[in-house]
């Protein structure tokens, strides 16, 4: 009598399985302070003005304005309004320009799925001044 035991083959890999690429980390949303700082710096440079000139007119310190422009400090609305006024902008202008920067930065990172609610590159964010 022969046994009808199931035959299980044991597989020994000679080569390791190729490593699967790690999933790319989700892109980080830009910080508001970075967007506003970029706008302030771009406007100041477009007017060919120095940090000292704008800081003096806004009545804030040069180092603080520099940190705001570099996105290192979260400036108060009073400081942002003063810096905007020193550049000949209203607070609404600053918000609008920062919103445009947000749309530009997020649009180049991820294409929007057109027609899908909530799929706008800026997550449906709307700023009003």
Secondary structure, DSSP 4 states (H G I P E B T S, - for coil): ----PPP-PPP--SSPPPPPPPPPPPPPPPPHHHHHHHHHHHHHHHTT--HHHHHHHHTS-HHHHHHHHTT-S---HHHHHHHHHHTT--HHHHHHHHHHHHHHHHHHHS---TT-TT-STTTT-----
